């Protein structure tokens, strides 16, 4: 679900959002990511 392409000596990464979302929603990684973002937000504010 991740794609890597090269164009004019530049590397581009893209993802299939639907597949990536279903993977994250179905695992504890999603909760961990949200927790990490909340922690970063508290430090920035």
The first five atom37 places (N, CA, C, CB, O) and aatype in JSON, in Angstrom:
{
  "aatype": [20, 20, 20, 20, 20, 20, 20, 20, 20, 20, 20, 20, 20, 20, 20, 20, 20, 20, 20, 20, 20, 20, 20, 20, 20, 20, 20, 20, 20, 20, 20, 20, 20, 20, 20, 20, 20, 20, 20, 20, 20, 20, 20, 20, 20],
  "atom_mask": [
    [1, 1, 1, 1, 1],
    [1, 1, 1, 1, 1],
    [1, 1, 1, 1, 1],
    [1, 1, 1, 1, 1],
    [1, 1, 1, 1, 1],
    [1, 1, 1, 1, 1],
    [1, 1, 1, 1, 1],
    [1, 1, 1, 1, 1],
    [1, 1, 1, 1, 1],
    [1, 1, 1, 1, 1],
    [1, 1, 1, 1, 1],
    [1, 1, 1, 1, 1],
    [1, 1, 1, 1, 1],
    [1, 1, 1, 1, 1],
    [1, 1, 1, 1, 1],
    [1, 1, 1, 1, 1],
    [1, 1, 1, 1, 1],
    [1, 1, 1, 1, 1],
    [1, 1, 1, 1, 1],
    [1, 1, 1, 1, 1],
    [1, 1, 1, 1, 1],
    [1, 1, 1, 1, 1],
    [1, 1, 1, 1, 1],
    [1, 1, 1, 1, 1],
    [1, 1, 1, 1, 1],
    [1, 1, 1, 1, 1],
    [1, 1, 1, 1, 1],
    [1, 1, 1, 1, 1],
    [1, 1, 1, 1, 1],
    [1, 1, 1, 1, 1],
    [1, 1, 1, 1, 1],
    [1, 1, 1, 1, 1],
    [1, 1, 1, 1, 1],
    [1, 1, 1, 1, 1],
    [1, 1, 1, 1, 1],
    [1, 1, 1, 1, 1],
    [1, 1, 1, 1, 1],
    [1, 1, 1, 1, 1],
    [1, 1, 1, 1, 1],
    [1, 1, 1, 1, 1],
    [1, 1, 1, 1, 1],
    [1, 1, 1, 1, 1],
    [1, 1, 1, 1, 1],
    [1, 1, 1, 1, 1],
    [1, 1, 1, 1, 1]
  ],
  "atom_positions": [
    [[0.8, -1.2, 0.0], [0.0, 0.0, 0.0], [0.84, 1.27, 0.0], [-0.91, 0.0, 1.18], [0.29, 2.37, -0.06]],
    [[2.14, 1.14, 0.06], [3.04, 2.28, -0.07], [3.72, 2.21, -1.44], [4.1, 2.31, 1.07], [4.11, 1.14, -1.89]],
    [[3.85, 3.36, -2.08], [4.44, 3.42, -3.41], [5.6, 4.41, -3.41], [3.38, 3.83, -4.46], [5.51, 5.5, -2.85]],
    [[6.68, 4.01, -4.05], [7.86, 4.86, -4.17], [8.15, 5.04, -5.65], [9.1, 4.24, -3.42], [8.32, 4.06, -6.38]],
    [[8.19, 6.29, -6.1], [8.47, 6.56, -7.5], [9.57, 7.6, -7.6], [7.19, 7.05, -8.23], [9.78, 8.41, -6.69]],
    [[10.28, 7.57, -8.71], [11.33, 8.54, -8.98], [10.97, 9.32, -10.23], [12.71, 7.84, -9.14], [10.57, 8.76, -11.24]],
    [[11.13, 10.63, -10.12], [10.83, 11.5, -11.26], [11.8, 12.68, -11.22], [9.35, 11.98, -11.23], [11.86, 13.39, -10.22]],
    [[12.53, 12.89, -12.29], [13.49, 13.99, -12.37], [14.46, 13.99, -11.19], [12.76, 15.33, -12.44], [14.68, 15.03, -10.56]],
    [[15.02, 12.83, -10.89], [15.97, 12.67, -9.78], [15.38, 12.98, -8.41], [17.17, 13.54, -10.01], [16.13, 13.25, -7.47]],
    [[14.06, 12.95, -8.27], [13.4, 13.16, -6.99], [12.61, 11.91, -6.64], [12.47, 14.41, -7.02], [12.06, 11.24, -7.51]],
    [[12.57, 11.61, -5.36], [11.84, 10.45, -4.87], [10.5, 10.91, -4.3], [12.66, 9.67, -3.8], [10.44, 11.85, -3.51]],
    [[9.43, 10.24, -4.69], [8.1, 10.56, -4.2], [7.52, 9.33, -3.51], [7.18, 11.04, -5.35], [7.58, 8.22, -4.05]],
    [[6.95, 9.52, -2.34], [6.28, 8.44, -1.61], [4.8, 8.75, -1.54], [6.88, 8.26, -0.19], [4.4, 9.89, -1.29]],
    [[3.99, 7.74, -1.77], [2.55, 7.9, -1.64], [1.98, 6.63, -1.03], [1.89, 8.2, -3.03], [2.64, 5.59, -1.0]],
    [[0.74, 6.72, -0.56], [0.12, 5.58, 0.11], [-1.33, 5.45, -0.31], [0.22, 5.71, 1.63], [-1.99, 6.43, -0.65]],
    [[-1.81, 4.22, -0.29], [-3.22, 3.96, -0.48], [-3.88, 4.25, 0.86], [-3.49, 2.48, -0.98], [-3.78, 3.45, 1.79]],
    [[-4.56, 5.38, 0.97], [-5.11, 5.84, 2.25], [-6.13, 4.87, 2.82], [-5.75, 7.2, 2.08], [-6.19, 4.69, 4.04]],
    [[-6.92, 4.24, 1.97], [-7.94, 3.31, 2.45], [-7.3, 2.09, 3.13], [-8.84, 2.86, 1.29], [-7.72, 1.69, 4.21]],
    [[-6.3, 1.51, 2.49], [-5.62, 0.35, 3.07], [-4.84, 0.73, 4.32], [-4.68, -0.29, 2.05], [-4.85, -0.01, 5.31]],
    [[-4.18, 1.87, 4.28], [-3.41, 2.32, 5.43], [-4.34, 2.59, 6.61], [-2.61, 3.58, 5.09], [-4.03, 2.22, 7.75]],
    [[-5.47, 3.24, 6.36], [-6.44, 3.52, 7.42], [-6.99, 2.26, 8.04], [-7.56, 4.35, 6.88], [-7.13, 2.19, 9.26]],
    [[-7.32, 1.28, 7.22], [-7.88, 0.03, 7.76], [-6.84, -0.72, 8.59], [-8.39, -0.86, 6.63], [-7.19, -1.36, 9.57]],
    [[-5.59, -0.64, 8.2], [-4.52, -1.28, 8.97], [-4.37, -0.62, 10.33], [-3.2, -1.22, 8.2], [-4.26, -1.3, 11.35]],
    [[-4.36, 0.71, 10.36], [-4.18, 1.43, 11.62], [-5.38, 1.3, 12.54], [-3.9, 2.88, 11.35], [-5.22, 1.17, 13.75]],
    [[-6.58, 1.33, 11.98], [-7.79, 1.23, 12.8], [-7.91, -0.13, 13.44], [-9.01, 1.52, 11.96], [-8.51, -0.26, 14.51]],
    [[-7.36, -1.15, 12.82], [-7.49, -2.5, 13.32], [-6.37, -2.91, 14.26], [-7.55, -3.45, 12.19], [-6.23, -4.1, 14.55]],
    [[-5.57, -1.98, 14.73], [-4.45, -2.36, 15.59], [-4.26, -1.35, 16.71], [-3.15, -2.49, 14.77], [-4.88, -0.28, 16.72]],
    [[-3.42, -1.71, 17.64], [-3.1, -0.81, 18.75], [-2.21, 0.34, 18.31], [-2.42, -1.58, 19.88], [-2.04, 1.31, 19.04]],
    [[-1.65, 0.24, 17.11], [-0.78, 1.3, 16.6], [-1.53, 2.61, 16.47], [-0.18, 0.9, 15.26], [-0.96, 3.68, 16.69]],
    [[-2.81, 2.53, 16.11], [-3.61, 3.75, 15.95], [-3.73, 4.48, 17.29], [-5.02, 3.41, 15.4], [-3.54, 5.69, 17.35]],
    [[-4.05, 3.74, 18.35], [-4.16, 4.35, 19.68], [-2.83, 4.94, 20.13], [-4.66, 3.32, 20.7], [-2.79, 6.01, 20.74]],
    [[-1.75, 4.24, 19.83], [-0.43, 4.74, 20.19], [-0.07, 6.01, 19.43], [0.62, 3.69, 19.93], [0.53, 6.92, 19.99]],
    [[-0.45, 6.06, 18.16], [-0.17, 7.25, 17.35], [-0.95, 8.44, 17.87], [-0.51, 7.0, 15.88], [-0.4, 9.54, 17.98]],
    [[-2.21, 8.25, 18.2], [-3.04, 9.33, 18.73], [-2.48, 9.81, 20.06], [-4.51, 8.88, 18.91], [-2.4, 11.02, 20.31]],
    [[-2.09, 8.9, 20.91], [-1.5, 9.26, 22.2], [-0.23, 10.08, 22.01], [-1.2, 8.0, 23.03], [-0.01, 11.07, 22.7]],
    [[0.61, 9.66, 21.07], [1.84, 10.39, 20.79], [1.57, 11.79, 20.27], [2.68, 9.64, 19.8], [2.25, 12.74, 20.65]],
    [[0.57, 11.92, 19.39], [0.22, 13.25, 18.87], [-0.33, 14.15, 19.97], [-0.81, 13.11, 17.74], [-0.04, 15.34, 20.0]],
    [[-1.12, 13.58, 20.86], [-1.64, 14.37, 21.98], [-0.52, 14.84, 22.89], [-2.66, 13.56, 22.78], [-0.55, 15.98, 23.37]],
    [[0.46, 13.99, 23.12], [1.61, 14.36, 23.96], [2.41, 15.48, 23.3], [2.51, 13.14, 24.21], [2.79, 16.44, 23.97]],
    [[2.67, 15.36, 22.0], [3.39, 16.42, 21.29], [2.62, 17.73, 21.34], [3.65, 16.01, 19.83], [3.21, 18.79, 21.52]],
    [[1.31, 17.65, 21.19], [0.48, 18.85, 21.22], [0.57, 19.53, 22.58], [-0.97, 18.51, 20.89], [0.61, 20.76, 22.66]],
    [[0.58, 18.73, 23.66], [0.66, 19.32, 24.99], [2.0, 20.03, 25.2], [0.46, 18.24, 26.06], [2.05, 21.06, 25.89]],
    [[3.09, 19.51, 24.63], [4.38, 20.18, 24.74], [4.42, 21.48, 23.94], [5.49, 19.24, 24.25], [5.04, 22.45, 24.36]],
    [[3.75, 21.5, 22.79], [3.76, 22.68, 21.94], [2.89, 23.8, 22.5], [3.3, 22.32, 20.54], [3.14, 24.98, 22.24]],
    [[1.88, 23.44, 23.24], [0.99, 24.46, 23.81], [1.45, 24.77, 25.18], [-0.48, 24.0, 23.83], [0.85, 25.6, 25.86]]
  ]
}
